Amino acid sequence: MKYQNTRGARAARLFGSPRAAYALAALALPALLLCGLACGCLNVARAQEQRFEGQWLVEYRTDEGKTSLTLTYRESRRDAGGGFHENNWNTTRNVEPESLRGLTREQALSAEGTAVRFEVRRDAGTFACEGWFRQGKGSGHFTFVPDQGFASELTRRGLAAPDTRQLFALARADVGLALLDELRGQGYGTPTLEQLVRMGDHGVRDDYVKGLAAAGYRLGSIEELVRMRDHGVTLGYINELRAAGFRGLAASDLLRARDHGVTASFIRELQAAGYQVNTLEGLVRVRDHGVTAGYMKGMREEGYGSLGLEDFVRMRDHGVTLEFVRELKRLGYERLPVEDLVRMRDHGVTAAFVRQALSRGGAAPSVEELIRMRDRGSF
């Protein structure tokens, strides 16, 4: 009560009476709310009006009939909580030369160099570019112009209205209505706007979804599509594994193979070394244990040509490196049985230890003597 009386007395001094103070507050509240809404609308408007500008780089490759286009963007901003963020994007894609609207072949291949203006149009907006070209190479500055018609089409299809930042992200990744149509046609449904942007950021476009379907892969969700692409399971990777004899792999097997570094080149190297691995499990096991084609080739050159993959796996697991075998050979211990090599490494018999043992003079100790010496701590 004392606190309330004190507060009432203070209000009375300021406004004449506590009742007058409360009445004034009631009148001011709607104005404050309107001010807050206006500020919020202003922030949204500023976000929508934000300009996105960056650099472009083009290599006009006439021999392949395509052009390499790189878009680079750097942004420094603070979020609503005051945190500072610095983002860098660098997107490179091969595009048809005709997609650079306004750029002629003569300009691109100019021997002396020339100023150019052209546009790169995407569903979500246009990159208005200006800069310089000389002898097939060009660079300059771009300004992004969002397409509000595309934004309206997204809302018509049930997505939230995108802001300029989201339209820029979709345009940069070349994600548009074709992806939405492909997803719907394959039963994935309609993604949220956040999912659509995420798909673009991770390289999931309509050609990827279509290619997966052609290869027999219709995944259970949009997030699985993103995960596949994010882990490097590209259409090229799937085709390479098929060419190497691995067909009909489940999506989870593709992810596992990619995560463990099982590539088509790795399979070919094994085959060239004379080893045929017919199961994915076998390939993963060999790859995980660090058995490379170079390791096997080197071991074969040192006289271990009749070993199986499991022998190589065992030696790698116990630290029998190619250098260890070659050092022993230089010290007079050539073509030792695999079991001896493994036991020597397990007991800490290194090439340096063998060198010390030999420095004492006399007959070279056997493998068993070396192991006993090392176990007793002779040096």
N, C-alpha and C positions, 0 to 999 in steps of 0.2 A: 504494500500500500504506500509506503514512503516513497518508493521509486516512482510509482504512478503519479503521486501528488507532485513530486519534483518535476516530472516530465510535463504534467499538465500546467504547472506554473511557468515553465519555460515556454511552452506553446502559447500561453496566454500573453506573455510579454511580447512574443513575435507577431502573433496574429490576432490579439485581442481576447481570445478565449480558446480553450481546447476544441470546442465544437466547431469554431471557425477554421481551425487548422485542419480538422478531419474533413470538413466540407471542401476546403481548397485541394486537399490530397485527392479526394474523389473526382474533382473536376480535372485535375492534372493527369490522372492515370490513363484515360483514353489517349491523351496527347502523347504520353510517353510510349504507349503501345504502338501508336501510329508511327512515331519516330523510329522505334525499333524495327518495325516492318519495312519502313522506307530504307533504313540502313541495310537491312537484309537484302532487299530488292536491289539496292545499289551495288552490294557485293556480288550478287548473282550477275547483274548486268556487266560489272567489270570483268568477271570471269568469262562471260560470253564474248566480251569485246577484246579479250586478250589477244595480242598479236603473236603469231608463231613464225619466227624467221630463223633461217639457218643457211648452211652452205651446201652446194651441190658440186658433184664431180662426175664427169662423163668421159668414158673411153669409147670412142666410136670404132667398133671392130667390123670393118667391111668384109674381112675374110670369112667371118662366121655369120654375117648378116644380122648380127645382134649388137646391142649396145649395153655397156655396163653403166648403171646409174647408181650413184651413192648420194644419200641424203644424210646430212649431219646436223644435229641440233643440240644445243647446250642451254640448260635452264638453271637459274638460281632463284629460289623463292622460299618464302616462309609460310608454314601452314597456320591453321587457325589457332594452334596452341603456342605459336611463336618459334617452333622448331625450324631450323634452316635445312633446306634440301638442295642438293646440286645433282642434276640428272644429265646424262649424256647418252644420246642415241646415235648410232651409226648403222644405216641400213643400206645394203648393197644388193641389187638385183639385176639380172639380165632382162632387158626389155627390147621390144621391137623398136627400131629406129623411128618408125612412124608414130610411136606413142609420145615422142617429143614434138608436140605440135608447134609449128612455127620455125623449127630448126631444119634448114635444108642441108642436103649432102654437101653442097658447095661451101656452105659456111663451116660445117664440121671439119672439112678437109682442107680448109684454106691454108695455103703455104705461108702467107704473110701474117695471118691472124686477123680476126674480126670480132667486133662486138655482136652479141646475140641476145635475143629474147625469145623464149618459148614457154610452153605450158606442159605440165604433166598432170593429166586429169584422172582422178580416182572418184569412186562413188561418193565418198565422204567429203570431197573437196578438191581443189586444184592448187598445185604448186606453181606459182608464177615465178619464172626463173629469168635472171639476167646475168650476163657475165661475158666471158671471152673464150673463143675457140681458136685452136691452131693445130694443124696437122693431126686431126682426129682426137685431140684431147682438149677438154674444156673444163672450166670451173667458174664459180660465181656465187651469187646470193639468191635465195628464194624467199618468198612470202606465201604463207598458206592462206587460201581463201576458202572458208567452209561452205559446204553446199546445204543450205537450209531445206531444200527440197528432199534431200536424202534424210535429214533429221526428221522431217514430217513423215516420211515413209516408214521409218523405224517405229515411230509412235503408232502409226496406223497398223503395224504388224504386232503391236502389243508390247513393245519395249519402252523403257523410260526415255524421256527426251534427252538427247546427249548435249553436253556443253561443248564449247570450242576445243577444249583440251582432248576430250574423247573423240571428237571428229578428226582431230589432227592425228591421234594415235591410230585410228582406223585407216585413215588415208595413207599414213606412213607405211603401214603393214599391207596395204592394198587389200583390205577386207571390206566387202560390200554385200550387196543383196544376193549375189551368186552363192555365197557361203550360207546365208540364211535359207535359201531355196534348197541347197544340197542337204543341209542338216534336216530340214523338214521332210524332204523326199526319202531320206534313209531312216526316218523314225527317231531321230534324236530330239525332235521337238524344237521349240524356239528358245534360244539362250537368253539370259538376262543381258542387259547392256554391259555390265561388268565382265560377264563371261565372254562376250563378243570381243571386248577390248583385250582381255587376257589371251584369247585365242590368237588375235593378231600379234600381240607382243611375243608369243611363243612360236609364231610361224605356221599356225594352223589356218590354211586357206582352203578354198573350195577344191582346188586341184589335189590337195593332200587327202581330203575326205573322200573325194571321188576315186583317187588312186588306191586308197585302202580298200574301198568296196570292191574295186576290180580285182584286187589280190585276195579277196575273200574275208576281209576283216570289217565287220560292223560291230563296233564296241558298244558297251553298255551305257556310256554317259559321255557328256562333253568333257568332263574332267579327265576321263581316260584318254580321250583324243589329245588333250593338252599334255598329259603325262608322256604319252608315246612320243610325241614330237619333241618334248622338252628333253627326253633322254637320248635323243639322236636316232630314233627309229624312223629313218626317212624311207621314202619309196625306193630310192636307190639302194639303201642297205638291204631291204627285203629282197629286191631283185638279185643282188649279189649273193646272198645266202642261197637263194633258189638255184642260181647258176652253179653254186658249189655243191649242190645235191641236197640241200636242206629245205624241203618243201613242206607245206602244211603245218608249220610251227604255230602254236598258240600265241596269242598276243603277249601273254605273260612270259613265254619262252623267248620271244624277240627282245623284250625288255631285259631279261636276265642275260641273254647273250651280249647285248649291247653294253650293259653295265659292267660286264666282266671283260670287256675288250676283245670279244670274239668277232673278228672281222673276216671278210672274204679273203683278204690278202694273207691273214694268219693261216687260214685253212689251206690256201694254195701253197704257202711255204712248207707246211707240214707234209702235204702231198708230194712236193718237190723233193723233200728230204726222205721220201719213201715210206711215210706213215699215213695210213688212212684211218681217220677217226670218224666213225659212222653215227655217233650219238652226240647230241648237244651237251649232255652231262659230261662226256669224255673231254670235249673241247674246253668246257668251263674249268674242269679239273686241271687240265694241262696248263691253261692260261693262268689260273690262279696261283699255281705253284712256280710260276716264272720260267717255265720251259719254253724257250723260244726256238725258232728254226735255226738261228745263229748258234745257239748253245749245242743243239743236236749235231749240226754240221761240224762244229769244232771238235766235238767229242768223237765223231766218226773219223775225222782226220787224225786223231790221236790214237786210233786203233779200237775204238768202241763202236764198231759198225753193226754189231749183231744185237744191240740192246733194244729192248722194247720201251714203250712210252712209260710204263710204270717204273722201270729202272731209272729213267731220266728224272721222273718225279721224285723218286726216293733220294737220288743224289742231290738234287736242288734243295730238297727239304733239309738235308743234313749239311748244307754248305759246301758241297763239293763243286767248286767253281771250275771253269775252264782254265783259269790262270793257275789254280792250285795244282791241277793235273800237269800243266806244262812246266811249272816250277819243279815238281817232283821228277819229271822226265829229265830236266837239266841236271838234277842232282843224282841221276842214275836209277831212279825208281820209275821204270817205264811199264805201261800197260798192267798196272796192278788190278786185281779183281775188284769189282764194285764193292764187295763186302769189306775189303781192306781199306778202300778209300773212305767209306762211310765210318768205319771204326776209328780211323786216324782222326777224322774231323770231330767225331764225338768225344774223343779223349784229348782234344786240343793240340794235336800234333800238327804244327804249321810248317811251312817251308823253312822259315827262319829257325825253328827248333831243330829240324833235320840238318840244317847247315851247321849249327852248333855241335850237334852230335858227331858229324863227319870231321869237324875241325880237330877232334881229339886224336885223330889218326887211327891206324889199324883198319881192320875189316869193316866194311859198311854194315851197320846194324840192320837186322831184319825189321819188318813191320811190327812184329810182336815185341821185339826188343825196344823199338822206339816208343811203343805204347806204354810198356812197363817203365821205361825211363821217364816218360812224361808224367805218369801216375805217381811216381816217387818224387817228382820235383827235382830231377837231377840237375836242372839248370835254373 
